[in-house]
Amino acid sequence: MTRPHATVGFLAALVLALCTSGVAQPKRAQRVSKDTARTAQKEFNSDYKSKDEKIRLAALDRVTSYQHAIIAKCLARAMRDTSPLVRAAAASGLALQEKSAALKSLNSAFKSKPNHKKTDVMIAVMEAFRRHKSAPPMRDMKNLFEKASKEVQREIVQTVRYHRSIDSVIFLGRHVDLPEPVNVDAGSNPPGAYWKARQERWNFWITQVMESLIHLTGQEFDENKAVTKWREGGGKLISLEAGEKALKDL
């Protein structure tokens, strides 16, 4: 197998895109034979030993265009890299592997506390989940949401639509209403800066909350009371396919 030079154009674009937007991934990966995958794995293992981040990224670049369980193992190894940039690239690569080969590594990456501090990595991980039409455990998403950056929060409320349960609807419903004090004159009421910050976060991801509710229920809600009424009235989740269509029809 011919090995392209380490500074191939795609690698340069990958690094630039990851630095600027947090996400970069080719649209598809070629399914290859076991022999081809093993050859790629050997080359990856050789170059991945380097302490140079660019060389490790180049090693990833060469295997990302292939799809095989062996390649998924290479990407899983890179998900434990010390470099957040490499981990983000590995997550984007896992988005292109078979779902069964990718989810274990993606779940581990989502739970990793070092990753929680790296927005670009978490964005890439959750985009990979969505590519597979899947989501991390609901409990893990809820726990992370409260302490996450607004960028990661937005990814969570998008990804939760693939955890198709009433629990997901309840979680999203709690974030439909604009955060504001019940009694502004109460001594226990937080200062105005607190509410301003919460409202800025809310504005950043409320559109995605609404979209996920449509994806799960097929309905639009303008307040949490309406979500509760739907649930108590025996509202049913729609299918994944119906949810995808509902969003396209908006």
Secondary structure, 3 states (H helix, E strand, C coil): CCCCCCCCHHHHHHHHHHHHHCCCCCCCCEECCHHHHHHHHHHHHHHHCCCCHHHHHHHHHHHHCEECHHHHHHHHHHCCCCCHHHHHHHHHHHCCCCHHHHHHHHHHHHHCHHHHCCHHHHHHHHHHHHHCCCCCCHHHHHHHHCCCCHHHHHHHHHHHHHCCCHHHHHHHHCCCCCCCCCCCCCCCCCCHHHHHHHHHHHHHHHHHHHHHHHHHHCCCCCCHHHHHHHHHCCCCCCCHHHHHHHHHCC
